[in-house]
Amino acid sequence: MRKLMIAGFALATALTAGCATTDQGAVDEANANAMSAEQTADNAMNTANSAAAAARSAQQTAEEALAAAKAAQMAADQANERAKRMLQTSSQK
């Protein structure tokens, strides 16, 4: 949709700038500009899609790292509890 809109604006601009001239060179240039704008829009969309995919991947990695950190924290807490009990037991002997 954006591509068509950009191409339409480029063509309309070229036609109105030349006072609706029928010069084939101006029409060809307008078409070339419209095609270039369309390619630029395609490239921008591809870049945006790639960035979105990279962001989703980074979010997934961050969620996995957070889950691993929570598991490590739980293991450390359990180890500390065991160490406390061992110290209490040994101090009572």
N, C-alpha and C positions, 0 to 999 in steps of 0.2 A: 504494500500500500504506500509506504514511504517512497519507494522507488518511483512509482507512477506519479506521485505528487511532485517529486523533485524534477522528474523528466518533464512534467507538464509545466512547471514554473519556468524551467529553462527554455522550453519551446515558446511559451507565451512571452517571456522576456525578449527573446530574440526577435519574435515577430513584431511586438509592439515597439521595440527599439528601432527597428528598421521601417516603421510606419507601415506595417503589413506588406512589406516588399515581397516580390516573388523571385528575388534573386536566389538562384539555386545554391550559390556559395554560402549565403547566409543560412539557408535552411539546412544545408549539410553541416555547417559549423554548429548550429543549434542542436542538431541530432548528435553530433560528436560530443558536445558538452553534456547533453542529457545522458548519453551512454557512459561518459566518464563519471558523472554524478551517481549514476546507478551503480557503477563498479565500486565507487568510494563507499556508498551506502552498504553494499554487500560486504566489503572489507570491514567496515565498522561493526556490522552485525556479527560477522565471524569472530572478530576480536572480542566483542561483548560476550558471545556464547562461550568462547574459550576462557575468559575471565570468570564467568559464572561457574563453569565446570571446575576450574582451579579452586575457586572459593568453596564449592561443595566438598571437594577432596580435602582441603585444608580443615574444614569444619569436622569432617569425619575423623581425620587424624587427631584433631584436638580432643574430640569426644573419646576416642580410644585411649589417648594419653591420660585424660582425666580419670577414666575407669581404672586404668593401671595404677595411677597414683592413689586412688581411693583403696584399691586392693592392697597396695603396699602399706598404706597408713594403717589399715585394719590388721595386717600381719604384724606391723611394728607394735601396735597397741597390745595385741595378744602376747607378743614376746615380752613386752614390758610387764604385763600382768604375771606371766609365768616367772619372770625374774624376781618380781616383788614377792611372790609366794615362796620362792626358793630362799630368798633372803630372810623372810620371816621364819621359815622352817629352820634354817640353819642358826638363826639367832636364838631360837627357843631351845636348842640342844645344849 
